[in-house]
Amino acid sequence: MTDLRSALQTFLEERSTDRTDLEVTEPRRLGGGSSQENWAFDALWTEDGARRSAPLLLRRRPESGVVDTTLETEFALLGALAGTDVPVAGVHWTDDGTTFGRPSMIVERRPGAAHRGLLRDSDPLGLGDGARLALARGLADLLSSVHRLDPHELGLTTILPDPGADPARAELDRWVAELDRVEPEPQPALRFTARWLRDHLPEPPRRVALVHGDFRPANVLVHDGRLEVLLDWELARLGDPVDDLGWYTCSIYRREHFLPGRWEPEGFLDRYALAAGLGKVDRDRLHFWQVMATFRLAVIALTGVGNFLAGSTDRPAAPADRVARQALTDTGMTGKELRA
């Protein structure tokens, strides 16, 4: 029995005293999850004379992640979302690192598969054209259901930080501070991008909403051709709902999130607005959040490179140069503006 399996066995035995003959299968690490480690395993036990089992997932904070996450916050958020129209995994237990070495939580493992190329013509999940188009439309509906939630009614304002009166400014300050922390050498493209963002801050949103923070096909579990669960809430926050729209439609993700000629950004935005009960999405506000999305991705890439070079993670990271250049390109700044 491996150390992790032994730890899981002990942990569940201590919290399931009403179950006998409890055992766990050998955990296997799932791919992806640069912010958290995901370990799949099954728990088996005897209850009322019958052998039962439950598919579970251990989510453990890595030694060094690419974003600053709090598992306790994610655990509380998922608990608050249970029973809403947003499909999330059920949560069971947390550990502060005493048992598993690092902060962790155990959640239900739902059936299905996630793949970042879900909508691509390569069709990695073998869904077919019709099902992929239906899922693409369903993603717009799913995001609208996230944004329709009332943060106060669900108690999310006691779980997630208050973004203040100006969520866009707060996000920019946060990520510029992260750039200051991880910048290995001067990053002029990102510094110019940050200046553009500072000069184009939108007005505060009419209402603060729950923002998923990483909404994309890679983070939905698909089962029998339908959207089963919305995954990976590490970047969730309260803020401007157009933040999620900018992330989904930003230039870096364009190939993964749409079906050329069949499902384009305009269709996504129109369906989202209809489902959310909103008018047309303001294009200047959307552009700001699209640039912010690419800026964030570049800073996250720099963080990942730094962690790998420092030996604090076993996950190689791609260079950040391309994403940094793309962030600058997305601003639309001219050479004259750059020299000003």
C-alpha positions as a Python dict, from the first residue, in 0.01 Angstrom:
ca = {
    (1, 'M'): (0, 0, 0),
    (2, 'T'): (142, 338, -101),
    (3, 'D'): (180, 618, 152),
    (4, 'L'): (-105, 817, -7),
    (5, 'R'): (-339, 518, -12),
    (6, 'S'): (-255, 443, 350),
    (7, 'A'): (-324, 805, 445),
    (8, 'L'): (-660, 798, 264),
    (9, 'Q'): (-750, 472, 437),
    (10, 'T'): (-677, 616, 782),
    (11, 'F'): (-851, 945, 706),
    (12, 'L'): (-1175, 781, 590),
    (13, 'E'): (-1176, 526, 871),
    (14, 'E'): (-1159, 805, 1129),
    (15, 'R'): (-1456, 983, 965),
    (16, 'S'): (-1670, 678, 879),
    (17, 'T'): (-1694, 493, 1208),
    (18, 'D'): (-2041, 361, 1118),
    (19, 'R'): (-1900, 168, 822),
    (20, 'T'): (-1714, -161, 849),
    (21, 'D'): (-1443, -324, 638),
    (22, 'L'): (-1360, 10, 479),
    (23, 'E'): (-1084, 15, 220),
    (24, 'V'): (-968, 241, -60),
    (25, 'T'): (-829, 160, -401),
    (26, 'E'): (-486, 275, -515),
    (27, 'P'): (-520, 648, -603),
    (28, 'R'): (-424, 751, -954),
    (29, 'R'): (-325, 1103, -1048),
    (30, 'L'): (-540, 1260, -1316),
    (31, 'G'): (-395, 1482, -1588),
    (32, 'G'): (-427, 1859, -1587),
    (33, 'G'): (-484, 2057, -1273),
    (34, 'S'): (-185, 2292, -1269),
    (35, 'S'): (-335, 2464, -967),
    (36, 'Q'): (-433, 2150, -774),
    (37, 'E'): (-334, 1783, -776),
    (38, 'N'): (-629, 1553, -852),
    (39, 'W'): (-617, 1191, -730),
    (40, 'A'): (-900, 952, -820),
    (41, 'F'): (-983, 657, -595),
    (42, 'D'): (-1279, 450, -475),
    (43, 'A'): (-1392, 386, -120),
    (44, 'L'): (-1547, 46, -44),
    (45, 'W'): (-1724, -59, 276),
    (46, 'T'): (-1989, -291, 422),
    (47, 'E'): (-2323, -145, 523),
    (48, 'D'): (-2639, -338, 620),
    (49, 'G'): (-2465, -657, 516),
    (50, 'A'): (-2400, -534, 161),
    (51, 'R'): (-2077, -423, -1),
    (52, 'R'): (-2095, -63, -122),
    (53, 'S'): (-1861, 177, -299),
    (54, 'A'): (-1825, 545, -382),
    (55, 'P'): (-1604, 712, -647),
    (56, 'L'): (-1407, 994, -482),
    (57, 'L'): (-1146, 1253, -571),
    (58, 'L'): (-869, 1393, -354),
    (59, 'R'): (-782, 1750, -451),
    (60, 'R'): (-451, 1847, -297),
    (61, 'R'): (-267, 2174, -317),
    (62, 'P'): (66, 2129, -503),
    (63, 'E'): (395, 2225, -345),
    (64, 'S'): (394, 2534, -563),
    (65, 'G'): (101, 2634, -780),
    (66, 'V'): (58, 2891, -1054),
    (67, 'V'): (-218, 3077, -873),
    (68, 'D'): (-276, 3163, -510),
    (69, 'T'): (-565, 2939, -414),
    (70, 'T'): (-736, 2852, -86),
    (71, 'L'): (-886, 2506, -70),
    (72, 'E'): (-1097, 2598, 230),
    (73, 'T'): (-1258, 2874, 24),
    (74, 'E'): (-1324, 2642, -270),
    (75, 'F'): (-1472, 2383, -33),
    (76, 'A'): (-1708, 2639, 120),
    (77, 'L'): (-1803, 2775, -223),
    (78, 'L'): (-1890, 2431, -361),
    (79, 'G'): (-2097, 2363, -52),
    (80, 'A'): (-2287, 2687, -104),
    (81, 'L'): (-2353, 2604, -470),
    (82, 'A'): (-2501, 2262, -393),
    (83, 'G'): (-2867, 2261, -486),
    (84, 'T'): (-2842, 2556, -727),
    (85, 'D'): (-2882, 2537, -1105),
    (86, 'V'): (-2503, 2524, -1137),
    (87, 'P'): (-2386, 2160, -1144),
    (88, 'V'): (-2091, 2109, -907),
    (89, 'A'): (-1930, 1813, -734),
    (90, 'G'): (-2048, 1735, -382),
    (91, 'V'): (-1792, 1798, -109),
    (92, 'H'): (-1715, 1569, 185),
    (93, 'W'): (-1410, 1658, 394),
    (94, 'T'): (-1111, 1892, 414),
    (95, 'D'): (-766, 1839, 561),
    (96, 'D'): (-537, 2123, 666),
    (97, 'G'): (-230, 1925, 561),
    (98, 'T'): (-199, 1717, 878),
    (99, 'T'): (-285, 1392, 698),
    (100, 'F'): (-198, 1454, 333),
    (101, 'G'): (102, 1684, 377),
    (102, 'R'): (-68, 1978, 207),
    (103, 'P'): (-417, 2131, 229),
    (104, 'S'): (-663, 1895, 60),
    (105, 'M'): (-1028, 1812, 20),
    (106, 'I'): (-1220, 1502, -78),
    (107, 'V'): (-1514, 1544, -316),
    (108, 'E'): (-1740, 1314, -512),
    (109, 'R'): (-1605, 1194, -846),
    (110, 'R'): (-1872, 1224, -1111),
    (111, 'P'): (-1882, 1026, -1436),
    (112, 'G'): (-1761, 1176, -1760),
    (113, 'A'): (-1454, 1326, -1920),
    (114, 'A'): (-1307, 1673, -1958),
    (115, 'H'): (-1091, 1779, -2252),
    (116, 'R'): (-970, 2121, -2361),
    (117, 'G'): (-1031, 2023, -2725),
    (118, 'L'): (-1393, 1932, -2655),
    (119, 'L'): (-1529, 2157, -2933),
    (120, 'R'): (-1253, 2109, -3188),
    (121, 'D'): (-1313, 1921, -3511),
    (122, 'S'): (-1069, 1656, -3391),
    (123, 'D'): (-1358, 1563, -3155),
    (124, 'P'): (-1144, 1398, -2883),
    (125, 'L'): (-1453, 1268, -2698),
    (126, 'G'): (-1615, 1126, -3012),
    (127, 'L'): (-1936, 1326, -2974),
    (128, 'G'): (-2015, 1415, -3334),
    (129, 'D'): (-2091, 1753, -3490),
    (130, 'G'): (-2444, 1788, -3358),
    (131, 'A'): (-2355, 1707, -2999),
    (132, 'R'): (-2056, 1943, -3001),
    (133, 'L'): (-2272, 2227, -3128),
    (134, 'A'): (-2531, 2155, -2859),
    (135, 'L'): (-2259, 2156, -2594),
    (136, 'A'): (-2118, 2484, -2727),
    (137, 'R'): (-2461, 2642, -2688),
    (138, 'G'): (-2503, 2480, -2349),
    (139, 'L'): (-2184, 2646, -2227),
    (140, 'A'): (-2339, 2989, -2286),
    (141, 'D'): (-2644, 2881, -2086),
    (142, 'L'): (-2427, 2737, -1809),
    (143, 'L'): (-2227, 3057, -1771),
    (144, 'S'): (-2545, 3261, -1756),
    (145, 'S'): (-2669, 3036, -1473),
    (146, 'V'): (-2351, 3112, -1277),
    (147, 'H'): (-2400, 3486, -1319),
    (148, 'R'): (-2772, 3476, -1234),
    (149, 'L'): (-2696, 3349, -882),
    (150, 'D'): (-2747, 3597, -599),
    (151, 'P'): (-2418, 3613, -403),
    (152, 'H'): (-2592, 3760, -96),
    (153, 'E'): (-2870, 3503, -91),
    (154, 'L'): (-2618, 3216, -110),
    (155, 'G'): (-2387, 3368, 151),
    (156, 'L'): (-2103, 3401, -99),
    (157, 'T'): (-2012, 3743, 38),
    (158, 'T'): (-1893, 3568, 355),
    (159, 'I'): (-1685, 3317, 154),
    (160, 'L'): (-1523, 3525, -119),
    (161, 'P'): (-1340, 3857, -72),
    (162, 'D'): (-1523, 4183, -127),
    (163, 'P'): (-1399, 4325, -462),
    (164, 'G'): (-1478, 4676, -347),
    (165, 'A'): (-1649, 4944, -549),
    (166, 'D'): (-1434, 4886, -859),
    (167, 'P'): (-1374, 4514, -938),
    (168, 'A'): (-1174, 4589, -1255),
    (169, 'R'): (-927, 4810, -1070),
    (170, 'A'): (-897, 4552, -791),
    (171, 'E'): (-819, 4275, -1043),
    (172, 'L'): (-562, 4486, -1225),
    (173, 'D'): (-390, 4577, -898),
    (174, 'R'): (-385, 4210, -799),
    (175, 'W'): (-222, 4090, -1119),
    (176, 'V'): (25, 4376, -1148),
    (177, 'A'): (136, 4290, -793),
    (178, 'E'): (177, 3928, -903),
    (179, 'L'): (385, 4043, -1203),
    (180, 'D'): (602, 4246, -966),
    (181, 'R'): (654, 3931, -759),
    (182, 'V'): (739, 3682, -1036),
    (183, 'E'): (902, 3896, -1308),
    (184, 'P'): (1239, 3723, -1371),
    (185, 'E'): (1358, 4006, -1596),
    (186, 'P'): (1197, 4321, -1739),
    (187, 'Q'): (875, 4244, -1927),
    (188, 'P'): (809, 4553, -2140),
    (189, 'A'): (517, 4398, -2330),
    (190, 'L'): (334, 4324, -2007),
    (191, 'R'): (419, 4662, -1856),
    (192, 'F'): (276, 4840, -2163),
    (193, 'T'): (-31, 4614, -2144),
    (194, 'A'): (-79, 4698, -1776),
    (195, 'R'): (-61, 5068, -1864),
    (196, 'W'): (-324, 5023, -2135),
    (197, 'L'): (-550, 4841, -1889),
    (198, 'R'): (-505, 5121, -1635),
    (199, 'D'): (-606, 5375, -1901),
    (200, 'H'): (-913, 5177, -2010),
    (201, 'L'): (-1070, 5070, -1681),
    (202, 'P'): (-1447, 5030, -1732),
    (203, 'E'): (-1708, 5174, -1503),
    (204, 'P'): (-1803, 4946, -1213),
    (205, 'P'): (-2065, 4686, -1314),
    (206, 'R'): (-2432, 4740, -1236),
    (207, 'R'): (-2422, 4432, -1013),
    (208, 'V'): (-2148, 4219, -866),
    (209, 'A'): (-2181, 3853, -965),
    (210, 'L'): (-2009, 3523, -895),
    (211, 'V'): (-1725, 3498, -1147),
    (212, 'H'): (-1594, 3146, -1217),
    (213, 'G'): (-1256, 3280, -1327),
    (214, 'D'): (-1160, 2990, -1555),
    (215, 'F'): (-1475, 2914, -1751),
    (216, 'R'): (-1392, 2712, -2063),
    (217, 'P'): (-1458, 2371, -2223),
    (218, 'A'): (-1153, 2225, -2047),
    (219, 'N'): (-1330, 2274, -1714),
    (220, 'V'): (-1658, 2098, -1780),
    (221, 'L'): (-1716, 1728, -1731),
    (222, 'V'): (-1917, 1577, -2018),
    (223, 'H'): (-2117, 1258, -1967),
    (224, 'D'): (-2346, 1095, -2227),
    (225, 'G'): (-2316, 1407, -2442),
    (226, 'R'): (-2431, 1651, -2174),
    (227, 'L'): (-2263, 1894, -1938),
    (228, 'E'): (-2233, 1703, -1611),
    (229, 'V'): (-2025, 1924, -1379),
    (230, 'L'): (-1853, 2262, -1386),
    (231, 'L'): (-1503, 2203, -1249),
    (232, 'D'): (-1204, 2397, -1112),
    (233, 'W'): (-1328, 2689, -905),
    (234, 'E'): (-982, 2794, -779),
    (235, 'L'): (-1002, 3137, -943),
    (236, 'A'): (-1364, 3208, -843),
    (237, 'R'): (-1434, 3554, -710),
    (238, 'L'): (-1700, 3823, -686),
    (239, 'G'): (-1680, 4079, -962),
    (240, 'D'): (-1790, 4190, -1306),
    (241, 'P'): (-1969, 3908, -1494),
    (242, 'V'): (-1815, 4033, -1821),
    (243, 'D'): (-1482, 3918, -1672),
    (244, 'D'): (-1583, 3557, -1752),
    (245, 'L'): (-1696, 3658, -2101),
    (246, 'G'): (-1360, 3821, -2169),
    (247, 'W'): (-1180, 3508, -2054),
    (248, 'Y'): (-1394, 3283, -2271),
    (249, 'T'): (-1364, 3497, -2585),
    (250, 'C'): (-1001, 3612, -2551),
    (251, 'S'): (-764, 3557, -2842),
    (252, 'I'): (-562, 3281, -2675),
    (253, 'Y'): (-865, 3053, -2639),
    (254, 'R'): (-1046, 3140, -2961),
    (255, 'R'): (-967, 2810, -3139),
    (256, 'E'): (-1078, 2598, -2843),
    (257, 'H'): (-1405, 2769, -2763),
    (258, 'F'): (-1583, 2806, -3097),
    (259, 'L'): (-1682, 2612, -3408),
    (260, 'P'): (-1574, 2810, -3716),
    (261, 'G'): (-1867, 2886, -3940),
    (262, 'R'): (-2114, 2724, -3698),
    (263, 'W'): (-2062, 2883, -3359),
    (264, 'E'): (-1877, 3212, -3342),
    (265, 'P'): (-1820, 3458, -3053),
    (266, 'E'): (-2120, 3670, -3157),
    (267, 'G'): (-2350, 3370, -3128),
    (268, 'F'): (-2209, 3285, -2786),
    (269, 'L'): (-2250, 3640, -2658),
    (270, 'D'): (-2604, 3675, -2796),
    (271, 'R'): (-2718, 3344, -2643),
    (272, 'Y'): (-2553, 3428, -2311),
    (273, 'A'): (-2719, 3772, -2300),
    (274, 'L'): (-3060, 3621, -2376),
    (275, 'A'): (-3023, 3350, -2110),
    (276, 'A'): (-2890, 3598, -1855),
    (277, 'G'): (-3169, 3845, -1925),
    (278, 'L'): (-2927, 4117, -2031),
    (279, 'G'): (-2902, 4348, -2327),
    (280, 'K'): (-2610, 4343, -2570),
    (281, 'V'): (-2271, 4303, -2403),
    (282, 'D'): (-2083, 4634, -2406),
    (283, 'R'): (-1792, 4588, -2648),
    (284, 'D'): (-1552, 4830, -2477),
    (285, 'R'): (-1605, 4653, -2144),
    (286, 'L'): (-1562, 4317, -2315),
    (287, 'H'): (-1239, 4432, -2483),
    (288, 'F'): (-1094, 4538, -2148),
    (289, 'W'): (-1163, 4195, -1997),
    (290, 'Q'): (-1030, 4016, -2306),
    (291, 'V'): (-699, 4200, -2271),
    (292, 'M'): (-703, 4138, -1896),
    (293, 'A'): (-750, 3767, -1965),
    (294, 'T'): (-440, 3748, -2185),
    (295, 'F'): (-244, 3959, -1935),
    (296, 'R'): (-340, 3718, -1655),
    (297, 'L'): (-243, 3416, -1865),
    (298, 'A'): (100, 3567, -1931),
    (299, 'V'): (158, 3635, -1562),
    (300, 'I'): (41, 3283, -1472),
    (301, 'A'): (284, 3146, -1733),
    (302, 'L'): (569, 3345, -1575),
    (303, 'T'): (474, 3204, -1236),
    (304, 'G'): (475, 2850, -1373),
    (305, 'V'): (817, 2895, -1534),
    (306, 'G'): (958, 3033, -1210),
    (307, 'N'): (818, 2744, -1007),
    (308, 'F'): (962, 2484, -1246),
    (309, 'L'): (1306, 2646, -1256),
    (310, 'A'): (1306, 2665, -876),
    (311, 'G'): (1232, 2292, -861),
    (312, 'S'): (914, 2344, -661),
    (313, 'T'): (691, 2168, -917),
    (314, 'D'): (729, 1866, -1145),
    (315, 'R'): (508, 2019, -1416),
    (316, 'P'): (708, 2188, -1697),
    (317, 'A'): (575, 2528, -1803),
    (318, 'A'): (576, 2681, -2149),
    (319, 'P'): (765, 3011, -2199),
    (320, 'A'): (554, 3321, -2141),
    (321, 'D'): (694, 3528, -2431),
    (322, 'R'): (425, 3440, -2684),
    (323, 'V'): (137, 3512, -2446),
    (324, 'A'): (299, 3839, -2335),
    (325, 'R'): (329, 3952, -2699),
    (326, 'Q'): (-31, 3851, -2761),
    (327, 'A'): (-149, 4056, -2463),
    (328, 'L'): (19, 4362, -2611),
    (329, 'T'): (-124, 4289, -2956),
    (330, 'D'): (-473, 4256, -2810),
    (331, 'T'): (-462, 4612, -2677),
    (332, 'G'): (-438, 4747, -3033),
    (333, 'M'): (-172, 4999, -2929),
    (334, 'T'): (29, 5150, -3212),
    (335, 'G'): (404, 5193, -3217),
    (336, 'K'): (358, 5566, -3158),
    (337, 'E'): (156, 5497, -2844),
    (338, 'L'): (423, 5260, -2719),
    (339, 'R'): (692, 5528, -2751),
    (340, 'A'): (484, 5796, -2584),
}
